[in-house]
Amino acid sequence: MIQGLTWPLRLGNKQEPLWWAIGGLGSLLMFLYLTFPYQALQTRILSELTKGTGWDIRAAKWSRGIPLGIEWHDMTWTASGGGSFPIQTMRIDIGVLGAIIGQSKAEARLQIPSTGQVGGGRAQGSVKARSWSFLGPVAFEGHGEQLDLAILGKPYITKGLSQIDIAQQWENRGKEGLVFKGNGSWKVEVKDLELQRIPVGTGFVPPLSFGGVNVVANCRDAVCDLSEFKADGPDGTVTAQGTIFLQQPFQSSTFELNVTVQAGAGWAQKAGNLPIPPLAPGTPLTFKLAGSFANPRLAL
């Protein structure tokens, strides 16, 4: 009988440290969940997003996530010019292991409300920083798909689905603001894009349609080289190359682009209000587009 009890007792002795470790980790996670400064962190995150984007960001409510996370519901992002778009939910999860060992990393997921064009867009990304104050170097990587540009690009975009991949580094200098410092890359693909009139100087770009748009930019600090821009559609083909100079907020960023338009069948009827000569189908024209995203200027 004694020998029959030997094996389970030895097994129990070997498992005892494991159960202590699991219990200790569970207690630590519960302690972090109960004592973590969620209110201060969620306020700081919204403040940094507002500061970095120049948009007013508000949420109807927020809640804690398990094990360490924050979730906002029914958010509204409003631009200084008055345009806005909704976000159904935005959740940020804090890396538990990183929080324990003092590293600051957060992963975010966004859900955009469904529209008549698509069932709802999705985006996710991660942010790495030296501390939860987000001061010093910050690195961001993000991916979005099925993003409805009719929501995100009001009032100039009426239709379009995009996929976006972003990697960008910057430095948060506190009262001095954000400085774009480090490498970055931007890749955007858009399908079935329809544009409304876009003001350019004293004229405007007419309503245009494109079946596909591809954009690739590579950045070093605040200077981004636009290595690829191509849009194809029934109104023609548009290509562009040039430089974008990032600033905070993003709408204040400036650019200098050489744009080439190869007119399509519908271009002549739509381009009458642009300060450029009329183009026969198949005829190329190159002009310069410069200024800020908020106030672009066109010149031949």
Residue, then its C-alpha position, 0 to 999 in steps of 0.5 A: m500500500i505504501q509503495g502504491l502511494t509513492w508515485p502520486l506523491r512524487l508527482g505532486n511534489k514536482q508540480e507544486p512549484l508550477w502551481w505556485a508560479i501559476g498562482g503568483l502570476g494570476s495574483l500579479l495580473m489581478f493586482l495589475y488589473l485592479t490598480f492600473p491607472y486606466q483613467a489616466l492612460q485612456t485620457r493620455i492616449l486620446s490627448e496624444l491622438t488629438k495632438g498628433t492628428g489635429w482632429d478632435i477625438r471623442a468617445a461616448k464611453w470607455s471600459r477596461g479590457i482583460p487582462l490589461g486594455i482599454e476599449w472605446h465605444d461610439m467614437t467621433w473624429t472631427a477635423s478642424g474644417g468640420g468634417s468627421f467620421p465615426i469609429q464603432t469601437m477602438r481597443i488598445d491592449i497593453g502587453v502584459l509581459g512588457a508592462i511587467i518588465g518595464q517595456s511600453k507596447a500597445e496594440a490597437r484594433l479599430q472597427i468602422p461602422s458598416t455602410g451600404q458599400v461594405g460591411g465595415g472596415r478593420a484596422q490594427g496597429s502597434v505602438k512602441a515607446r520607452s514609457w507610458s508617457f509616450l515621451g521620446p522615440v515612438a514607433f508605429e506599425g499599422h494595417g487597415e483593410q476594407l476602409d470606406l473612404a466615403i466615410l474617411g474622406k468626406p466631403y471630397i470622396t464619395k466612393g472607394l475601398s482602401q487597404i493601407d500599410i504604415a510604418q512610421q517613427w517619430e519623437n515626442r518632445g513634450k511641450e515642443g510637440l512631435v518631431f518626425k524622426g526615423n524611417g517610415s513607409w506608406k503603402v495605399e491601394v484603393k479600388d473604385l475611387e470616385l472624387q467630388r470637386i476638390p478646390v485647387g487655388t482659384g479653380f477646382v479638380p472636377p469629379l473623377s473616377f478611377g478603378g484603382v489607385n496605388v501609392v508608395a512613399n518611403c520616409r527618412d525623418a520628416v521627408c517622404d519620397l513619393s516613389e509611386f503614384k498611379a491612378d487609372g480610370p475612364d477619365g484618364t491616367v494620373t501619375a505623380q512623383g515628388t516629395i512630402f514634408l511631414q508636419q504636425p498636425f498632418q493636415s499642415s504637411t506640405f508637398e511638391l509633386n510633378v503630376t502627369v495626366q493622360a486624358g481619357a474620353g471623359w476628361a475634356q468635359k470635366a476639366g473645363n474649370l482647371p487652369i490648364p489647356p484642353l486635352a484630347p484623349g491620349t494626350p499627356l500633360t505635366f504640371k506641378l502641385a504644391g502647398s499643404f494638404a489643406n491648401p494645395r496649389l496648381a501651376l503649369 
